[in-house]
Amino acid sequence: MMEKVQKMFVFLMIFVFLFTSTVATTVMAKDSKKDSKVEEVVESQDSQDVGNEDEDENEGEDENEDEDENEDEDENEDELWEEAKNKLEAEKDAIEEKKDELEAQKDIIEKQYEEAEENGNLELAEQLLQQIQQIKTEINSLKQQMKQTKEQMKEVIKNKYTSEELKQLELTAEELQTSGQDIRVIPVENIITKGVNIKFDTPPVIKAGRTLVPVRAISEAFGADVKWNAEEQKVTITKEGKEIVLQIGSKLAYVNKVEIEIDVPSETLNNRTVVPLRFIVESLGLKINWDEETGTIEIEEEQTVDAENVIEDIPELNVEKNQ
């Protein structure tokens, strides 16, 4: 009896062992499948993340490439603009030089003509008169070339502004001219600066018979530093050891602390400080030329400038001269 019980116990233990092994194997198989699925999901997610990162990098690279291309285009446009402006300036200088030579030659021949007439040498006088007429014809031709060149320069200067900037300048001009003040706007392209580039966000004007220009635009274009004191309503301009101080509404200015009275007080137009052009010419040592026929004001830097002569070179730049 005891022997039968022992055998049954052994069979029972073997059965339990086999059953447990089978269950364990099944569970391990299921866990293995789950782990495999999890790995597949993880690998799929990793692959998707890598793809997204690649897309983000590509998008970033595309944006950087677009920005670089835009910068390169802007630089190329600036270079082409600069080249066109410099070429026209060189043409204008060559025409001016030739015209000056002919006028000097004409002066000499006119004196010879007067002497020939006084001496009764009518044949020589006639020859000299013909030379004078020929030179005058050449001078007039050069003047026409100069006029065409300046018109081209005005177009080039205008092309420096965007359509939005030109539109804003037009709106500002309309506001200034309809403000009830005695103001006439000067087109920005009529200000020609040699050797430097200048852009206005407020146009120069003629007010009460005087030409007023935005002081910051002119000063900074020619290398000066401009600072604005809002509390005191003062503008301080410094360049090469020279200090110029202007106060809004005052006809007094200070150049290296020396008091100077200007034609009309500096004032604010369209939130920009404007001052008489003459004052800027005298203070910054600029050479200026007014061409009544083309309506252009040419400004350039000159090492030595006689202020009195410069003023004579500007025919008042007032309303009467511009009419």
C-alpha positions in Angstrom: 0.0 0.0 0.0 2.7 2.3 1.0 4.6 1.5 -2.2 1.5 2.4 -4.3 1.2 5.8 -2.5 4.9 6.5 -3.2 4.5 5.8 -6.9 1.3 7.9 -7.2 3.2 10.8 -5.5 6.1 10.4 -8.0 3.7 10.5 -10.9 2.0 13.5 -9.5 5.3 15.4 -9.1 6.3 14.5 -12.7 2.9 15.8 -13.9 3.3 19.1 -12.0 6.8 19.5 -13.3 5.7 18.9 -16.9 2.7 21.2 -16.5 4.8 24.0 -15.0 7.4 23.7 -17.7 4.7 23.9 -20.4 3.1 27.0 -18.8 6.5 28.7 -18.4 7.4 28.0 -22.0 4.1 29.5 -23.2 4.5 32.6 -21.1 8.1 33.1 -22.3 6.9 32.7 -25.9 4.2 35.4 -25.3 6.7 37.7 -23.6 9.1 37.2 -26.5 6.4 38.2 -29.0 5.5 41.2 -26.9 9.2 42.2 -26.7 9.5 41.8 -30.4 6.5 44.0 -31.1 7.8 46.6 -28.6 11.2 46.6 -30.4 9.4 47.0 -33.7 7.4 50.0 -32.4 10.5 51.5 -30.9 12.5 51.0 -34.1 9.6 52.5 -36.1 9.4 55.5 -33.8 13.2 56.0 -33.9 13.1 55.8 -37.7 10.3 58.4 -37.8 12.2 60.7 -35.4 15.3 60.5 -37.5 13.2 61.2 -40.6 11.7 64.3 -38.9 15.1 65.5 -37.8 16.4 65.1 -41.3 13.4 67.1 -42.6 14.0 69.8 -40.0 17.6 70.0 -40.9 16.8 70.2 -44.6 14.2 72.9 -44.0 16.7 74.8 -41.9 19.4 74.4 -44.6 16.9 75.6 -47.2 16.0 78.7 -45.1 19.6 79.5 -44.6 20.3 79.0 -48.3 17.4 81.3 -49.2 18.7 84.0 -46.7 22.2 83.7 -48.2 20.8 84.0 -51.7 18.8 87.1 -50.7 21.9 88.7 -49.1 24.0 87.9 -52.2 21.3 89.4 -54.4 21.2 92.6 -52.3 24.9 92.8 -52.4 25.0 92.4 -56.1 22.3 95.0 -56.5 24.2 97.4 -54.3 27.4 96.8 -56.3 25.6 97.4 -59.6 24.0 100.5 -58.3 27.3 101.8 -57.0 29.0 101.0 -60.3 26.3 102.9 -62.3 26.5 105.9 -60.0 30.3 106.1 -60.1 30.3 105.7 -63.9 27.9 108.7 -64.3 29.9 110.7 -61.8 33.1 110.1 -63.9 31.2 111.1 -67.1 30.0 114.3 -65.4 33.5 115.2 -64.2 34.9 114.6 -67.7 32.3 116.8 -69.3 32.8 119.5 -66.7 36.6 119.4 -67.2 36.2 119.7 -70.9 33.7 122.6 -70.6 36.0 124.5 -68.2 38.9 124.1 -70.7 36.8 125.5 -73.5 35.5 128.4 -71.5 39.1 129.3 -70.5 40.1 129.1 -74.2 37.1 131.2 -75.1 38.1 133.9 -72.6 41.6 134.1 -74.1 40.3 134.3 -77.7 37.8 137.0 -76.7 40.6 139.1 -75.4 42.5 138.6 -78.7 39.4 139.5 -80.6 39.0 142.8 -78.7 42.7 143.6 -79.3 42.3 142.8 -83.0 39.3 145.2 -83.3 41.1 147.9 -81.4 44.1 147.6 -83.8 41.9 147.6 -86.8 42.9 144.1 -87.9 39.4 143.2 -89.1 40.5 140.0 -90.9 42.0 138.6 -87.7 39.0 139.8 -85.7 36.7 137.9 -88.1 38.7 134.7 -87.7 38.8 135.0 -84.0 35.0 135.6 -83.9 34.4 132.4 -85.9 36.6 130.5 -83.3 34.6 132.0 -80.5 31.3 130.9 -82.1 32.6 127.4 -82.7 33.7 127.2 -79.0 30.3 128.4 -77.8 28.6 125.7 -79.9 30.9 123.1 -78.4 30.2 124.4 -74.9 26.4 124.3 -75.5 26.7 120.7 -76.7 28.6 119.8 -73.5 25.9 121.5 -71.4 23.3 119.3 -73.1 25.4 116.3 -72.4 25.8 117.4 -68.8 22.0 117.9 -68.5 21.4 114.3 -69.8 24.0 112.9 -67.5 22.5 114.6 -64.4 19.0 113.3 -65.4 20.5 109.8 -65.6 22.1 110.3 -62.2 18.7 111.4 -60.7 17.2 108.2 -62.1 19.9 106.1 -60.6 19.5 107.8 -57.2 15.8 107.3 -57.3 16.3 103.6 -58.0 18.1 103.2 -54.7 14.8 103.6 -53.0 12.3 100.8 -52.8 8.7 101.4 -54.1 7.5 101.4 -50.4 10.1 104.1 -49.5 9.2 106.2 -52.5 5.5 105.9 -51.6 6.2 107.0 -48.0 8.2 110.0 -49.2 5.3 111.0 -51.5 2.9 110.8 -48.6 5.3 112.9 -46.4 5.7 115.4 -49.2 1.9 115.8 -49.5 1.5 116.2 -45.7 4.2 118.9 -45.6 2.9 120.8 -48.6 -0.7 120.8 -47.3 0.3 121.7 -43.7 -0.4 125.4 -44.2 3.3 126.3 -44.0 5.3 127.9 -46.8 6.9 124.7 -47.9 8.0 123.3 -51.3 9.5 119.8 -51.4 12.7 119.0 -53.2 12.7 115.6 -54.8 15.2 113.3 -53.0 16.8 112.4 -56.3 17.7 116.1 -56.9 20.3 115.9 -54.1 23.5 114.5 -55.7 26.3 113.5 -53.4 29.7 112.7 -54.8 31.7 109.9 -53.3 29.1 109.0 -50.7 25.6 107.5 -50.7 22.7 109.1 -49.0 19.1 108.2 -48.4 16.4 110.4 -47.0 13.3 109.3 -45.1 12.1 112.9 -45.1 12.6 115.0 -48.2 14.6 118.3 -48.2 12.4 121.4 -48.5 12.4 125.0 -49.3 10.7 127.0 -46.6 10.4 130.7 -46.3 13.0 131.1 -49.0 15.6 128.8 -47.5 16.6 125.3 -48.3 16.4 123.0 -45.3 17.9 119.5 -45.2 17.6 116.6 -42.7 20.7 117.1 -40.6 21.2 113.5 -39.7 21.1 112.2 -43.2 23.6 114.7 -44.6 25.9 114.6 -41.6 26.1 110.8 -41.3 26.6 110.4 -45.0 29.8 112.5 -44.8 31.1 110.7 -41.8 29.9 112.7 -38.9 28.3 111.3 -35.7 24.9 112.7 -34.7 23.3 112.5 -31.2 19.9 113.7 -30.2 19.0 115.0 -26.7 15.2 114.7 -26.4 15.0 116.4 -23.1 17.0 119.5 -24.2 15.8 119.3 -27.8 19.4 119.5 -29.0 21.3 117.9 -31.8 25.1 117.4 -31.4 27.2 116.7 -34.5 30.8 115.7 -34.2 33.4 115.2 -37.0 37.2 115.2 -36.9 37.4 117.2 -33.7 34.6 119.6 -34.6 31.5 119.8 -32.5 28.3 121.4 -33.8 25.3 122.0 -31.5 21.8 123.0 -32.6 18.7 123.5 -30.6 15.2 123.2 -32.1 13.5 126.5 -32.5 16.7 128.6 -32.0 18.6 130.6 -34.6 21.7 130.2 -32.6 24.1 127.3 -33.2 27.5 126.5 -31.6 30.5 125.3 -33.5 33.3 124.3 -31.1 31.4 126.4 -28.5 31.5 129.5 -30.7 28.1 131.0 -31.1 26.9 131.4 -34.7 23.5 132.8 -35.9 21.9 130.9 -38.7 19.5 132.1 -41.4 16.4 130.3 -40.0 16.0 128.3 -36.8 16.4 124.5 -37.0 13.1 122.8 -36.6 11.4 119.4 -36.7 9.6 118.1 -39.9 8.2 114.6 -39.9 10.1 113.9 -36.6 13.4 114.8 -38.3 15.6 117.8 -37.5 16.1 120.0 -40.5 18.6 122.9 -40.8 19.6 125.5 -43.4 21.8 123.9 -46.1 24.2 126.8 -46.0 25.0 126.1 -42.3 25.8 122.5 -43.1 28.0 123.6 -46.0 30.0 126.0 -43.8 30.2 123.7 -40.8 31.1 120.4 -42.4 33.4 121.8 -45.0 31.4 120.7 -48.0 31.5 122.0 -51.6 28.1 122.6 -53.1 26.8 123.5 -56.5 23.3 124.5 -57.5 22.2 123.8 -61.1 19.1 125.8 -61.7 18.4 124.2 -65.1 18.2 120.6 -63.8 17.1 121.6 -60.3 19.9 119.6 -58.7 22.0 120.3 -55.7 25.4 118.7 -55.8 27.3 118.2 -52.6 30.8 116.8 -52.2 33.6 116.9 -49.6 36.5 119.2 -50.1 39.7 119.5 -48.1 39.9 123.2 -48.1 36.8 125.3 -48.6 36.4 129.1 -48.5 33.1 129.6 -46.8 32.5 133.0 -48.5 33.1 131.5 -52.0 30.9 128.5 -51.2 28.0 130.8 -50.3 28.5 132.7 -53.6 28.3 129.4 -55.4 24.9 128.8 -53.9 22.5 131.3 -55.7 20.5 131.8 -52.4 18.8 128.4 -53.1 15.6 130.3 -52.4 12.1 130.3 -54.0 12.9 133.1 -56.3 16.0 131.3 -57.8 14.0 128.1 -58.2 11.1 129.6 -60.0 
